[in-house]
Every structure is written in C-alpha cells, then in structure tokens.
Amino acid sequence: MGTAIEYQKVMTEIVFINLPGPDEPTQGMTGGELLHGFLAGLHSASDPGMKRYIDLLCSKWNIHYREHNS
C-alpha cells in the first residue's frame, strides 16, 4: 500500500547577477563574463512588457539581480 502523500525534495540554486555588468564584450572575456553582461543588459530593458516578461523568467529560473552599493 502506498503512502497518502508523496513528495520529492528538489535542490535549487540561486543565481545572483551583480549590477552593473559589462557594457560591451571585449576580447578575452570568459563565457561567464559574457553571460553576465548579457543578463545585466536584459535587466536594463526599457519596454515595460519586456521587463515584466524578463522578471517572470527570472523568478521561474531563480535568478536575482543585485545592485552594487559603493
């Protein structure tokens, strides 16, 4: 006989994107640096509809943007 409740523990990671990111790709950048710049660029979208869509994707994939405070 099975149990009344079954569950699966899911391990997730949180991805933090530090802002600001690189503005332009430069020669010799690593893949991580390129991705950082790309994701930071998405965060600066000016279209409100696009911004909502990006925020939805980030919440789904557990991505958080972090402002750098000087």
All heavy atoms as TSV, in Angstrom:
chain	resi	resn	atom	element	x	y	z
A	1	MET	N	N	0.841	-1.180	0.000
A	1	MET	CA	C	0.000	0.000	0.000
A	1	MET	C	C	0.883	1.239	0.000
A	1	MET	O	O	1.820	1.348	0.780
A	1	MET	CB	C	-0.886	-0.027	1.241
A	1	MET	CG	C	-1.841	1.107	1.322
A	1	MET	SD	S	-3.009	0.693	2.646
A	1	MET	CE	C	-3.825	2.189	2.836
A	2	GLY	N	N	0.572	2.198	-0.889
A	2	GLY	CA	C	1.337	3.426	-0.991
A	2	GLY	C	C	1.009	4.397	0.121
A	2	GLY	O	O	0.029	4.247	0.831
A	3	THR	N	N	1.856	5.379	0.263
A	3	THR	CA	C	1.598	6.406	1.270
A	3	THR	C	C	0.580	7.406	0.735
A	3	THR	O	O	0.397	7.548	-0.479
A	3	THR	CB	C	2.889	7.149	1.649
A	3	THR	OG1	O	3.407	7.769	0.474
A	3	THR	CG2	C	3.922	6.199	2.212
A	4	ALA	N	N	-0.075	8.109	1.633
A	4	ALA	CA	C	-1.088	9.085	1.232
A	4	ALA	C	C	-0.459	10.297	0.554
A	4	ALA	O	O	-1.061	10.900	-0.323
A	4	ALA	CB	C	-1.900	9.521	2.449
A	5	ILE	N	N	0.740	10.649	0.978
A	5	ILE	CA	C	1.418	11.824	0.417
A	5	ILE	C	C	2.804	11.405	-0.026
A	5	ILE	O	O	3.556	10.791	0.737
A	5	ILE	CB	C	1.518	12.958	1.455
A	5	ILE	CG1	C	0.128	13.419	1.872
A	5	ILE	CG2	C	2.315	14.121	0.896
A	5	ILE	CD1	C	0.126	14.410	2.999
A	6	GLU	N	N	3.139	11.741	-1.251
A	6	GLU	CA	C	4.480	11.505	-1.749
A	6	GLU	C	C	5.080	12.848	-2.120
A	6	GLU	O	O	4.375	13.738	-2.577
A	6	GLU	CB	C	4.440	10.597	-2.977
A	6	GLU	CG	C	3.953	9.195	-2.652
A	6	GLU	CD	C	3.967	8.298	-3.878
A	6	GLU	OE1	O	4.723	8.594	-4.823
A	6	GLU	OE2	O	3.220	7.314	-3.873
A	7	TYR	N	N	6.353	12.999	-1.894
A	7	TYR	CA	C	6.993	14.251	-2.242
A	7	TYR	C	C	8.404	13.963	-2.733
A	7	TYR	O	O	8.967	12.917	-2.493
A	7	TYR	CB	C	7.019	15.219	-1.056
A	7	TYR	CG	C	7.952	14.805	0.054
A	7	TYR	CD1	C	9.249	15.303	0.103
A	7	TYR	CD2	C	7.543	13.915	1.036
A	7	TYR	CE1	C	10.111	14.911	1.105
A	7	TYR	CE2	C	8.402	13.528	2.046
A	7	TYR	CZ	C	9.679	14.036	2.074
A	7	TYR	OH	O	10.525	13.644	3.071
A	8	GLN	N	N	8.943	14.942	-3.416
A	8	GLN	CA	C	10.307	14.849	-3.898
A	8	GLN	C	C	11.026	16.122	-3.475
A	8	GLN	O	O	10.533	17.226	-3.715
A	8	GLN	CB	C	10.323	14.728	-5.422
A	8	GLN	CG	C	11.707	14.682	-6.007
A	8	GLN	CD	C	11.678	14.594	-7.526
A	8	GLN	OE1	O	10.616	14.609	-8.141
A	8	GLN	NE2	N	12.826	14.519	-8.126
A	9	LYS	N	N	12.171	15.969	-2.824
A	9	LYS	CA	C	12.952	17.128	-2.425
A	9	LYS	C	C	13.728	17.613	-3.643
A	9	LYS	O	O	14.444	16.832	-4.281
A	9	LYS	CB	C	13.899	16.765	-1.294
A	9	LYS	CG	C	14.666	17.944	-0.766
A	9	LYS	CD	C	15.510	17.538	0.431
A	9	LYS	CE	C	16.226	18.748	0.965
A	9	LYS	NZ	N	17.051	18.412	2.126
A	10	VAL	N	N	13.564	18.869	-3.967
A	10	VAL	CA	C	14.228	19.444	-5.133
A	10	VAL	C	C	15.252	20.461	-4.645
A	10	VAL	O	O	14.904	21.382	-3.919
A	10	VAL	CB	C	13.205	20.122	-6.076
A	10	VAL	CG1	C	13.916	20.754	-7.248
A	10	VAL	CG2	C	12.165	19.123	-6.544
A	11	MET	N	N	16.475	20.257	-5.031
A	11	MET	CA	C	17.527	21.206	-4.664
A	11	MET	C	C	17.602	22.273	-5.747
A	11	MET	O	O	17.627	21.961	-6.934
A	11	MET	CB	C	18.875	20.493	-4.550
A	11	MET	CG	C	18.892	19.377	-3.519
A	11	MET	SD	S	18.520	19.932	-1.846
A	11	MET	CE	C	20.002	20.806	-1.469
A	12	THR	N	N	17.603	23.514	-5.337
A	12	THR	CA	C	17.708	24.599	-6.303
A	12	THR	C	C	18.882	25.497	-5.928
A	12	THR	O	O	19.304	25.542	-4.785
A	12	THR	CB	C	16.429	25.456	-6.339
A	12	THR	OG1	O	16.216	26.007	-5.038
A	12	THR	CG2	C	15.234	24.641	-6.755
A	13	GLU	N	N	19.383	26.176	-6.904
A	13	GLU	CA	C	20.443	27.151	-6.686
A	13	GLU	C	C	19.898	28.528	-7.011
A	13	GLU	O	O	19.025	28.675	-7.858
A	13	GLU	CB	C	21.643	26.858	-7.586
A	13	GLU	CG	C	22.367	25.593	-7.203
A	13	GLU	CD	C	23.640	25.402	-8.006
A	13	GLU	OE1	O	24.195	26.401	-8.490
A	13	GLU	OE2	O	24.060	24.259	-8.147
A	14	ILE	N	N	20.409	29.522	-6.323
A	14	ILE	CA	C	20.049	30.903	-6.612
A	14	ILE	C	C	21.196	31.504	-7.404
A	14	ILE	O	O	22.360	31.362	-7.030
A	14	ILE	CB	C	19.818	31.703	-5.319
A	14	ILE	CG1	C	18.663	31.105	-4.521
A	14	ILE	CG2	C	19.551	33.170	-5.635
A	14	ILE	CD1	C	18.498	31.713	-3.145
A	15	VAL	N	N	20.865	32.156	-8.498
A	15	VAL	CA	C	21.869	32.820	-9.321
A	15	VAL	C	C	21.735	34.315	-9.084
A	15	VAL	O	O	20.658	34.880	-9.251
A	15	VAL	CB	C	21.673	32.498	-10.814
A	15	VAL	CG1	C	22.667	33.263	-11.667
A	15	VAL	CG2	C	21.793	31.004	-11.052
A	16	PHE	N	N	22.817	34.952	-8.654
A	16	PHE	CA	C	22.830	36.394	-8.458
A	16	PHE	C	C	23.586	37.042	-9.604
A	16	PHE	O	O	24.699	36.627	-9.931
A	16	PHE	CB	C	23.509	36.764	-7.132
A	16	PHE	CG	C	22.709	36.381	-5.926
A	16	PHE	CD1	C	23.025	35.252	-5.208
A	16	PHE	CD2	C	21.634	37.156	-5.523
A	16	PHE	CE1	C	22.286	34.896	-4.093
A	16	PHE	CE2	C	20.894	36.805	-4.412
A	16	PHE	CZ	C	21.216	35.674	-3.696
A	17	ILE	N	N	22.965	38.044	-10.225
A	17	ILE	CA	C	23.606	38.825	-11.277
A	17	ILE	C	C	23.944	40.178	-10.667
A	17	ILE	O	O	23.058	40.942	-10.307
A	17	ILE	CB	C	22.676	39.018	-12.496
A	17	ILE	CG1	C	22.166	37.679	-13.021
A	17	ILE	CG2	C	23.378	39.815	-13.586
A	17	ILE	CD1	C	23.219	36.733	-13.495
A	18	ASN	N	N	25.236	40.456	-10.519
A	18	ASN	CA	C	25.669	41.723	-9.941
A	18	ASN	C	C	25.574	42.829	-10.981
A	18	ASN	O	O	26.010	42.663	-12.120
A	18	ASN	CB	C	27.104	41.615	-9.417
A	18	ASN	CG	C	27.206	40.656	-8.256
A	18	ASN	OD1	O	26.364	40.655	-7.365
A	18	ASN	ND2	N	28.229	39.827	-8.258
A	19	LEU	N	N	24.974	43.936	-10.579
A	19	LEU	CA	C	24.836	45.092	-11.459
A	19	LEU	C	C	25.758	46.191	-10.974
A	19	LEU	O	O	25.951	46.343	-9.784
A	19	LEU	CB	C	23.384	45.581	-11.460
A	19	LEU	CG	C	22.359	44.572	-11.976
A	19	LEU	CD1	C	20.954	45.122	-11.804
A	19	LEU	CD2	C	22.628	44.232	-13.424
A	20	PRO	N	N	26.317	46.982	-11.830
A	20	PRO	CA	C	26.178	46.901	-13.284
A	20	PRO	C	C	27.078	45.815	-13.857
A	20	PRO	O	O	28.073	45.437	-13.246
A	20	PRO	CB	C	26.620	48.276	-13.759
A	20	PRO	CG	C	27.582	48.741	-12.717
A	20	PRO	CD	C	27.120	48.128	-11.420
A	21	GLY	N	N	26.708	45.347	-15.023
A	21	GLY	CA	C	27.513	44.353	-15.728
A	21	GLY	C	C	28.323	45.032	-16.812
A	21	GLY	O	O	28.202	46.232	-17.034
A	22	PRO	N	N	29.151	44.267	-17.512
A	22	PRO	CA	C	29.926	44.842	-18.623
A	22	PRO	C	C	28.991	45.393	-19.699
A	22	PRO	O	O	27.966	44.793	-19.999
A	22	PRO	CB	C	30.730	43.666	-19.161
A	22	PRO	CG	C	30.581	42.557	-18.180
A	22	PRO	CD	C	29.402	42.850	-17.337
A	23	ASP	N	N	29.343	46.561	-20.240
A	23	ASP	CA	C	28.512	47.187	-21.278
A	23	ASP	C	C	28.720	46.549	-22.648
A	23	ASP	O	O	27.779	46.408	-23.414
A	23	ASP	CB	C	28.811	48.684	-21.377
A	23	ASP	CG	C	28.344	49.442	-20.147
A	23	ASP	OD1	O	27.346	49.023	-19.528
A	23	ASP	OD2	O	28.990	50.446	-19.813
A	24	GLU	N	N	29.939	46.201	-22.946
A	24	GLU	CA	C	30.294	45.650	-24.260
A	24	GLU	C	C	31.207	44.442	-24.073
A	24	GLU	O	O	32.036	44.428	-23.161
A	24	GLU	CB	C	31.040	46.698	-25.091
A	24	GLU	CG	C	30.231	47.935	-25.427
A	24	GLU	CD	C	29.275	47.713	-26.568
A	24	GLU	OE1	O	29.566	46.868	-27.438
A	24	GLU	OE2	O	28.235	48.378	-26.589
A	25	PRO	N	N	31.079	43.437	-24.937
A	25	PRO	CA	C	32.020	42.320	-24.874
A	25	PRO	C	C	33.417	42.776	-25.306
A	25	PRO	O	O	33.548	43.631	-26.180
A	25	PRO	CB	C	31.449	41.294	-25.849
A	25	PRO	CG	C	30.474	42.025	-26.694
A	25	PRO	CD	C	30.064	43.257	-25.959
A	26	THR	N	N	34.420	42.231	-24.675
A	26	THR	CA	C	35.799	42.538	-25.057
A	26	THR	C	C	36.526	41.239	-25.349
A	26	THR	O	O	36.122	40.162	-24.896
A	26	THR	CB	C	36.536	43.289	-23.927
A	26	THR	OG1	O	36.520	42.498	-22.747
A	26	THR	CG2	C	35.896	44.638	-23.646
A	27	GLN	N	N	37.595	41.359	-26.097
A	27	GLN	CA	C	38.376	40.181	-26.462
A	27	GLN	C	C	38.955	39.549	-25.206
A	27	GLN	O	O	39.451	40.234	-24.313
A	27	GLN	CB	C	39.496	40.584	-27.409
A	27	GLN	CG	C	40.208	39.410	-28.000
A	27	GLN	CD	C	41.122	39.824	-29.133
A	27	GLN	OE1	O	41.087	40.938	-29.603
A	27	GLN	NE2	N	41.941	38.896	-29.567
A	28	GLY	N	N	38.839	38.245	-25.111
A	28	GLY	CA	C	39.399	37.508	-23.994
A	28	GLY	C	C	38.443	37.304	-22.828
A	28	GLY	O	O	38.823	36.723	-21.822
A	29	MET	N	N	37.194	37.798	-22.949
A	29	MET	CA	C	36.220	37.579	-21.877
A	29	MET	C	C	35.890	36.091	-21.776
A	29	MET	O	O	35.828	35.398	-22.782
A	29	MET	CB	C	34.911	38.335	-22.155
A	29	MET	CG	C	34.888	39.743	-21.711
A	29	MET	SD	S	33.207	40.401	-21.940
A	29	MET	CE	C	33.254	41.763	-20.819
A	30	THR	N	N	35.661	35.636	-20.557
A	30	THR	CA	C	35.248	34.242	-20.365
A	30	THR	C	C	33.758	34.118	-20.686
A	30	THR	O	O	33.047	35.122	-20.802
A	30	THR	CB	C	35.475	33.814	-18.913
A	30	THR	OG1	O	34.613	34.584	-18.067
A	30	THR	CG2	C	36.920	33.992	-18.489
A	31	GLY	N	N	33.294	32.897	-20.801
A	31	GLY	CA	C	31.875	32.657	-21.046
A	31	GLY	C	C	31.006	33.226	-19.931
A	31	GLY	O	O	29.936	33.776	-20.175
A	32	GLY	N	N	31.482	33.109	-18.693
A	32	GLY	CA	C	30.740	33.646	-17.560
A	32	GLY	C	C	30.620	35.160	-17.615
A	32	GLY	O	O	29.575	35.732	-17.285
A	33	GLU	N	N	31.692	35.829	-18.043
A	33	GLU	CA	C	31.666	37.288	-18.168
A	33	GLU	C	C	30.719	37.724	-19.280
A	33	GLU	O	O	29.987	38.705	-19.146
A	33	GLU	CB	C	33.067	37.825	-18.428
A	33	GLU	CG	C	33.990	37.696	-17.234
A	33	GLU	CD	C	35.442	37.989	-17.575
A	33	GLU	OE1	O	35.880	37.645	-18.697
A	33	GLU	OE2	O	36.129	38.560	-16.718
A	34	LEU	N	N	30.731	36.985	-20.390
A	34	LEU	CA	C	29.814	37.293	-21.491
A	34	LEU	C	C	28.363	37.120	-21.053
A	34	LEU	O	O	27.509	37.970	-21.323
A	34	LEU	CB	C	30.099	36.405	-22.698
A	34	LEU	CG	C	31.378	36.698	-23.464
A	34	LEU	CD1	C	31.669	35.584	-24.457
A	34	LEU	CD2	C	31.281	38.028	-24.165
A	35	LEU	N	N	28.083	36.033	-20.360
A	35	LEU	CA	C	26.731	35.787	-19.873
A	35	LEU	C	C	26.313	36.852	-18.864
A	35	LEU	O	O	25.182	37.324	-18.883
A	35	LEU	CB	C	26.641	34.391	-19.249
A	35	LEU	CG	C	25.262	33.976	-18.745
A	35	LEU	CD1	C	24.243	33.999	-19.879
A	35	LEU	CD2	C	25.325	32.608	-18.106
A	36	HIS	N	N	27.232	37.250	-17.995
A	36	HIS	CA	C	26.956	38.299	-17.010
A	36	HIS	C	C	26.536	39.587	-17.715
A	36	HIS	O	O	25.541	40.207	-17.368
A	36	HIS	CB	C	28.200	38.521	-16.147
A	36	HIS	CG	C	28.062	39.625	-15.155
A	36	HIS	ND1	N	29.120	40.420	-14.817
A	36	HIS	CD2	C	27.012	40.076	-14.426
A	36	HIS	CE1	C	28.728	41.301	-13.916
A	36	HIS	NE2	N	27.452	41.128	-13.672
A	37	GLY	N	N	27.296	39.993	-18.732
A	37	GLY	CA	C	26.960	41.200	-19.479
A	37	GLY	C	C	25.620	41.085	-20.185
A	37	GLY	O	O	24.825	42.025	-20.201
A	38	PHE	N	N	25.344	39.922	-20.760
A	38	PHE	CA	C	24.083	39.689	-21.471
A	38	PHE	C	C	22.899	39.787	-20.526
A	38	PHE	O	O	21.917	40.487	-20.786
A	38	PHE	CB	C	24.129	38.313	-22.145
A	38	PHE	CG	C	22.858	37.925	-22.811
A	38	PHE	CD1	C	22.502	38.480	-24.033
A	38	PHE	CD2	C	22.002	37.002	-22.224
A	38	PHE	CE1	C	21.323	38.127	-24.661
A	38	PHE	CE2	C	20.829	36.637	-22.848
A	38	PHE	CZ	C	20.481	37.195	-24.066
A	39	LEU	N	N	22.979	39.108	-19.376
A	39	LEU	CA	C	21.875	39.128	-18.416
A	39	LEU	C	C	21.708	40.503	-17.776
A	39	LEU	O	O	20.586	40.944	-17.523
A	39	LEU	CB	C	22.081	38.059	-17.346
A	39	LEU	CG	C	21.982	36.620	-17.854
A	39	LEU	CD1	C	22.396	35.636	-16.776
A	39	LEU	CD2	C	20.595	36.308	-18.380
A	40	ALA	N	N	22.806	41.201	-17.531
A	40	ALA	CA	C	22.716	42.566	-16.998
A	40	ALA	C	C	22.064	43.487	-18.025
A	40	ALA	O	O	21.277	44.365	-17.673
A	40	ALA	CB	C	24.104	43.074	-16.619
A	41	GLY	N	N	22.367	43.275	-19.311
A	41	GLY	CA	C	21.742	44.064	-20.368
A	41	GLY	C	C	20.242	43.827	-20.463
A	41	GLY	O	O	19.470	44.755	-20.693
A	42	LEU	N	N	19.805	42.590	-20.264
A	42	LEU	CA	C	18.369	42.298	-20.270
A	42	LEU	C	C	17.651	43.037	-19.150
A	42	LEU	O	O	16.525	43.496	-19.314
A	42	LEU	CB	C	18.118	40.793	-20.103
A	42	LEU	CG	C	18.386	39.908	-21.299
A	42	LEU	CD1	C	18.126	38.457	-20.930
A	42	LEU	CD2	C	17.550	40.311	-22.491
A	43	HIS	N	N	18.322	43.164	-18.015
A	43	HIS	CA	C	17.719	43.830	-16.857
A	43	HIS	C	C	17.431	45.304	-17.134
A	43	HIS	O	O	16.516	45.874	-16.556
A	43	HIS	CB	C	18.642	43.701	-15.643
A	43	HIS	CG	C	18.094	44.319	-14.402
A	43	HIS	ND1	N	17.028	43.776	-13.724
A	43	HIS	CD2	C	18.451	45.425	-13.720
A	43	HIS	CE1	C	16.768	44.519	-12.681
A	43	HIS	NE2	N	17.613	45.527	-12.651
A	44	SER	N	N	18.176	45.893	-18.042
A	44	SER	CA	C	18.002	47.321	-18.321
A	44	SER	C	C	16.991	47.590	-19.438
A	44	SER	O	O	16.955	48.696	-19.974
A	44	SER	CB	C	19.351	47.947	-18.668
A	44	SER	OG	O	19.842	47.400	-19.877
A	45	ALA	N	N	16.164	46.616	-19.779
A	45	ALA	CA	C	15.151	46.807	-20.831
A	45	ALA	C	C	14.231	47.969	-20.473
A	45	ALA	O	O	13.839	48.137	-19.319
A	45	ALA	CB	C	14.340	45.535	-21.012
A	46	SER	N	N	13.893	48.782	-21.462
A	46	SER	CA	C	13.059	49.955	-21.193
A	46	SER	C	C	11.571	49.698	-21.448
A	46	SER	O	O	10.725	50.385	-20.893
A	46	SER	CB	C	13.532	51.136	-22.043
A	46	SER	OG	O	13.475	50.790	-23.419
A	47	ASP	N	N	11.244	48.710	-22.261
A	47	ASP	CA	C	9.845	48.385	-22.563
A	47	ASP	C	C	9.210	47.682	-21.361
A	47	ASP	O	O	9.692	46.637	-20.926
A	47	ASP	CB	C	9.799	47.477	-23.797
A	47	ASP	CG	C	8.398	47.045	-24.184
A	47	ASP	OD1	O	7.422	47.582	-23.625
A	47	ASP	OD2	O	8.285	46.162	-25.054
A	48	PRO	N	N	8.123	48.235	-20.793
A	48	PRO	CA	C	7.510	47.624	-19.604
A	48	PRO	C	C	7.046	46.179	-19.820
A	48	PRO	O	O	7.174	45.347	-18.923
A	48	PRO	CB	C	6.312	48.528	-19.295
A	48	PRO	CG	C	6.567	49.795	-20.026
A	48	PRO	CD	C	7.451	49.463	-21.182
A	49	GLY	N	N	6.525	45.864	-20.990
A	49	GLY	CA	C	6.084	44.499	-21.284
A	49	GLY	C	C	7.257	43.538	-21.299
A	49	GLY	O	O	7.173	42.424	-20.756
A	50	MET	N	N	8.349	43.954	-21.903
A	50	MET	CA	C	9.549	43.126	-21.948
A	50	MET	C	C	10.119	42.968	-20.539
A	50	MET	O	O	10.557	41.878	-20.150
A	50	MET	CB	C	10.604	43.751	-22.865
A	50	MET	CG	C	11.867	42.947	-22.978
A	50	MET	SD	S	11.641	41.322	-23.707
A	50	MET	CE	C	11.397	41.742	-25.406
A	51	LYS	N	N	10.090	44.038	-19.764
A	51	LYS	CA	C	10.594	43.995	-18.385
A	51	LYS	C	C	9.801	42.976	-17.549
A	51	LYS	O	O	10.381	42.201	-16.798
A	51	LYS	CB	C	10.480	45.391	-17.780
A	51	LYS	CG	C	11.132	45.548	-16.462
A	51	LYS	CD	C	12.590	45.789	-16.635
A	51	LYS	CE	C	13.148	46.320	-15.326
A	51	LYS	NZ	N	14.570	46.228	-15.300
A	52	ARG	N	N	8.463	42.967	-17.697
A	52	ARG	CA	C	7.627	42.002	-16.973
A	52	ARG	C	C	7.966	40.573	-17.389
A	52	ARG	O	O	8.038	39.669	-16.556
A	52	ARG	CB	C	6.145	42.282	-17.214
A	52	ARG	CG	C	5.581	43.382	-16.350
A	52	ARG	CD	C	4.071	43.441	-16.417
A	52	ARG	NE	N	3.544	43.593	-17.769
A	52	ARG	CZ	C	3.414	44.753	-18.406
A	52	ARG	NH1	N	3.739	45.871	-17.812
A	52	ARG	NH2	N	2.938	44.792	-19.632
A	53	TYR	N	N	8.164	40.363	-18.686
A	53	TYR	CA	C	8.493	39.032	-19.190
A	53	TYR	C	C	9.849	38.563	-18.641
A	53	TYR	O	O	9.986	37.417	-18.204
A	53	TYR	CB	C	8.510	39.037	-20.719
A	53	TYR	CG	C	8.773	37.684	-21.322
A	53	TYR	CD1	C	7.841	36.651	-21.190
A	53	TYR	CD2	C	9.948	37.423	-22.009
A	53	TYR	CE1	C	8.087	35.397	-21.730
A	53	TYR	CE2	C	10.197	36.177	-22.551
A	53	TYR	CZ	C	9.255	35.169	-22.410
A	53	TYR	OH	O	9.512	33.930	-22.939
A	54	ILE	N	N	10.830	39.449	-18.628
A	54	ILE	CA	C	12.150	39.108	-18.093
A	54	ILE	C	C	12.045	38.797	-16.605
A	54	ILE	O	O	12.638	37.828	-16.119
A	54	ILE	CB	C	13.151	40.247	-18.360
A	54	ILE	CG1	C	13.432	40.328	-19.873
A	54	ILE	CG2	C	14.445	40.054	-17.575
A	54	ILE	CD1	C	14.167	41.562	-20.305
A	55	ASP	N	N	11.273	39.591	-15.863
A	55	ASP	CA	C	11.082	39.341	-14.432
A	55	ASP	C	C	10.412	37.988	-14.195
A	55	ASP	O	O	10.766	37.268	-13.257
A	55	ASP	CB	C	10.257	40.460	-13.791
A	55	ASP	CG	C	11.030	41.765	-13.678
A	55	ASP	OD1	O	12.274	41.740	-13.781
A	55	ASP	OD2	O	10.383	42.814	-13.494
A	56	LEU	N	N	9.443	37.626	-15.043
A	56	LEU	CA	C	8.780	36.331	-14.929
A	56	LEU	C	C	9.773	35.185	-15.150
A	56	LEU	O	O	9.807	34.221	-14.388
A	56	LEU	CB	C	7.626	36.232	-15.934
A	56	LEU	CG	C	6.936	34.878	-16.030
A	56	LEU	CD1	C	6.160	34.597	-14.747
A	56	LEU	CD2	C	6.014	34.848	-17.227
A	57	LEU	N	N	10.588	35.309	-16.186
A	57	LEU	CA	C	11.594	34.281	-16.452
A	57	LEU	C	C	12.599	34.178	-15.311
A	57	LEU	O	O	12.976	33.079	-14.910
A	57	LEU	CB	C	12.330	34.582	-17.761
A	57	LEU	CG	C	11.544	34.368	-19.047
A	57	LEU	CD1	C	12.365	34.836	-20.239
A	57	LEU	CD2	C	11.152	32.914	-19.208
A	58	CYS	N	N	13.013	35.314	-14.772
A	58	CYS	CA	C	13.982	35.298	-13.675
A	58	CYS	C	C	13.404	34.622	-12.443
A	58	CYS	O	O	14.099	33.859	-11.770
A	58	CYS	CB	C	14.423	36.726	-13.341
A	58	CYS	SG	S	15.539	37.423	-14.566
A	59	SER	N	N	12.135	34.884	-12.150
A	59	SER	CA	C	11.539	34.237	-10.982
A	59	SER	C	C	11.389	32.730	-11.207
A	59	SER	O	O	11.565	31.943	-10.289
A	59	SER	CB	C	10.195	34.873	-10.637
A	59	SER	OG	O	9.246	34.623	-11.645
A	60	LYS	N	N	11.113	32.343	-12.440
A	60	LYS	CA	C	10.966	30.921	-12.756
A	60	LYS	C	C	12.298	30.176	-12.643
A	60	LYS	O	O	12.333	29.027	-12.221
A	60	LYS	CB	C	10.407	30.792	-14.180
A	60	LYS	CG	C	9.951	29.414	-14.536
A	60	LYS	CD	C	9.405	29.373	-15.952
A	60	LYS	CE	C	8.062	30.053	-16.027
A	60	LYS	NZ	N	7.404	29.877	-17.330
A	61	TRP	N	N	13.396	30.845	-13.002
A	61	TRP	CA	C	14.705	30.208	-13.005
A	61	TRP	C	C	15.541	30.585	-11.791
A	61	TRP	O	O	16.728	30.271	-11.721
A	61	TRP	CB	C	15.455	30.558	-14.301
A	61	TRP	CG	C	14.867	29.841	-15.459
A	61	TRP	CD1	C	13.905	30.299	-16.305
A	61	TRP	CD2	C	15.154	28.509	-15.864
A	61	TRP	NE1	N	13.599	29.344	-17.226
A	61	TRP	CE2	C	14.344	28.233	-16.982
A	61	TRP	CE3	C	16.015	27.531	-15.402
A	61	TRP	CZ2	C	14.388	27.007	-17.622
A	61	TRP	CZ3	C	16.052	26.318	-16.056
A	61	TRP	CH2	C	15.252	26.067	-17.158
A	62	ASN	N	N	14.946	31.274	-10.825
A	62	ASN	CA	C	15.603	31.619	-9.559
A	62	ASN	C	C	16.837	32.499	-9.768
A	62	ASN	O	O	17.897	32.268	-9.190
A	62	ASN	CB	C	15.959	30.350	-8.787
A	62	ASN	CG	C	15.812	30.537	-7.304
A	62	ASN	OD1	O	15.260	31.533	-6.849
A	62	ASN	ND2	N	16.312	29.593	-6.538
A	63	ILE	N	N	16.665	33.517	-10.627
A	63	ILE	CA	C	17.732	34.476	-10.911
A	63	ILE	C	C	17.370	35.783	-10.230
A	63	ILE	O	O	16.257	36.277	-10.362
A	63	ILE	CB	C	17.895	34.689	-12.432
A	63	ILE	CG1	C	18.349	33.382	-13.083
A	63	ILE	CG2	C	18.862	35.817	-12.722
A	63	ILE	CD1	C	18.355	33.406	-14.582
A	64	HIS	N	N	18.331	36.343	-9.490
A	64	HIS	CA	C	18.104	37.584	-8.763
A	64	HIS	C	C	19.168	38.608	-9.173
A	64	HIS	O	O	20.343	38.276	-9.255
A	64	HIS	CB	C	18.189	37.353	-7.254
A	64	HIS	CG	C	17.214	36.325	-6.773
A	64	HIS	ND1	N	15.915	36.633	-6.436
A	64	HIS	CD2	C	17.348	34.988	-6.594
A	64	HIS	CE1	C	15.304	35.528	-6.055
A	64	HIS	NE2	N	16.145	34.515	-6.154
A	65	TYR	N	N	18.726	39.827	-9.404
A	65	TYR	CA	C	19.651	40.911	-9.720
A	65	TYR	C	C	20.040	41.602	-8.431
A	65	TYR	O	O	19.215	41.842	-7.563
A	65	TYR	CB	C	19.017	41.896	-10.702
A	65	TYR	CG	C	18.936	41.333	-12.097
A	65	TYR	CD1	C	17.785	40.725	-12.549
A	65	TYR	CD2	C	20.028	41.402	-12.953
A	65	TYR	CE1	C	17.711	40.192	-13.828
A	65	TYR	CE2	C	19.966	40.879	-14.236
A	65	TYR	CZ	C	18.802	40.276	-14.661
A	65	TYR	OH	O	18.735	39.757	-15.924
A	66	ARG	N	N	21.327	41.925	-8.306
A	66	ARG	CA	C	21.843	42.543	-7.087
A	66	ARG	C	C	22.585	43.822	-7.465
A	66	ARG	O	O	23.564	43.779	-8.203
A	66	ARG	CB	C	22.768	41.542	-6.405
A	66	ARG	CG	C	23.215	41.909	-5.069
A	66	ARG	CD	C	23.814	40.767	-4.291
A	66	ARG	NE	N	24.716	39.903	-5.043
A	66	ARG	CZ	C	25.158	38.742	-4.582
A	66	ARG	NH1	N	24.785	38.304	-3.406
A	66	ARG	NH2	N	25.975	38.017	-5.304
A	67	GLU	N	N	22.083	44.954	-6.964
A	67	GLU	CA	C	22.718	46.252	-7.201
A	67	GLU	C	C	23.982	46.365	-6.369
A	67	GLU	O	O	23.986	46.005	-5.198
A	67	GLU	CB	C	21.765	47.395	-6.836
A	67	GLU	CG	C	20.531	47.488	-7.692
A	67	GLU	CD	C	20.780	48.064	-9.074
A	67	GLU	OE1	O	21.800	48.760	-9.267
A	67	GLU	OE2	O	19.948	47.819	-9.953
A	68	HIS	N	N	25.029	46.854	-6.976
A	68	HIS	CA	C	26.285	47.062	-6.248
A	68	HIS	C	C	26.211	48.414	-5.556
A	68	HIS	O	O	26.032	49.431	-6.193
A	68	HIS	CB	C	27.467	47.031	-7.217
A	68	HIS	CG	C	28.794	47.160	-6.552
A	68	HIS	ND1	N	29.030	47.914	-5.443
A	68	HIS	CD2	C	29.993	46.617	-6.849
A	68	HIS	CE1	C	30.297	47.827	-5.101
A	68	HIS	NE2	N	30.899	47.051	-5.949
A	69	ASN	N	N	26.339	48.415	-4.245
A	69	ASN	CA	C	26.327	49.662	-3.474
A	69	ASN	C	C	27.756	50.061	-3.152
A	69	ASN	O	O	28.477	49.338	-2.503
A	69	ASN	CB	C	25.532	49.497	-2.171
A	69	ASN	CG	C	24.080	49.192	-2.468
A	69	ASN	OD1	O	23.529	49.679	-3.444
A	69	ASN	ND2	N	23.461	48.386	-1.631
A	70	SER	N	N	28.143	51.236	-3.621
A	70	SER	CA	C	29.512	51.715	-3.383
A	70	SER	C	C	29.628	52.399	-2.054
A	70	SER	O	O	28.780	53.009	-1.554
A	70	SER	CB	C	29.932	52.665	-4.480
A	70	SER	OG	O	29.879	52.024	-5.727
